[in-house]
Amino acid sequence: MVIAFHYDKLPLGIFGVDLFFVVSGFLIGGVLLDSREQPGYFTSFYGRRAFRILPLYWLALLISPPAHWGYYLFFIQQAPWLKFGFPLDEPNFVTWSLAVEEQFYLILPLLIFWLPRPWLVRVLWGGVLTAPVWRWIFDAYLAHPSWLCLMPGRLDVLFGGVLIAAFMRGYCRSRIAWAILALIAPIADVVHFALVGRIAALSVVALVCCIAVGSAAATKASVALRPLIWMGRRCYALYLFHIPVLIAFSRLGFGVYASFIALPAVCVLAELSWRLIEAPLMGYAKKTFAMPGTPSRQRCRAAPVQ
């Protein structure tokens, strides 16, 4: 959705970011909730995430060095944007969502590990309820949309996904809570539209899609879903490189045809990235940072020394 929005201005395609955040909260939250009592909880999570995200991210920064390199390196690139505005002319401006995601990774494992079940649910609800207020306040006092890139303003979609994962694991069996979670996003959007004149996010769509993803997770993928599976595995490289590739073809003089040429090019680049960089590193991390007692770790221990 986001790539289609940037390449051909797909209406509402930008809300693919909200869908990404909700699905991320649901999947990552589920992994952490399932492993919170296991040894190696932090090492396994952060080790795997580092090998998944950092190598390709650093490669993207090397290919297209941003103006504020230090901020990008530590995933705080939003800081100068609050002063100078959203840098739409930078090839790596889309990495703001990765910064939000990394900041989310810093706090969520701690919350799940330290907080008892009732308090965890309360804190997650607090994030869902306060995020719209955060967006309204920043929208009222900032002339540029950089407030959209701050993690506190995205906690409703991030923590909303975690809440779904928690509810599906019995953390809360109240149907009223499910109804509130489903209704809070559209209500917040209606109020935001009435106050500032535009809808901030279509989070409810993302929540519904996330539930559908969770329900379909146990079913066997059909042949019709294989293109989606291909994109899902390579979505990180597609997302990181689609703007630099588009800018490169635009500067080469392809004009209005740049997006049509850039799309297959970025798909080829994503395939190469998956085969040569991502899949090997993910396989290594899965073996190296497997929790004690998991099949991956047991296979490693059983392997004879050559």
ABEGO torsion letter per residue (X at the ends): XAAAAAAAGBBGAAAAAAAAAAAAAAAAAAAAAAAAABBGAAAAAAAAAAAAAAAAAAAAAAABBBABAAAAAAGAAAAAAAAAEBBAABAAAAAAAAAAAAAAAAAAAAAAAABBAAAAAAAAAAAAAAAAAAAAAAAAABABAAAAABAAAAAAAAAAAAAAAAAAAGABABAAAAAAAAAAAAAAAAAAAAAAGBBABBAAAAAAAAAAAAAAAABBBBAAAAAAAAAAAAAAAAAAAAAAAAAAAAAAGAEAAAAAAAAAAAAAAAAAAAAAAAAAAAAAAAAAABBBGBAAAAAAAABBBX
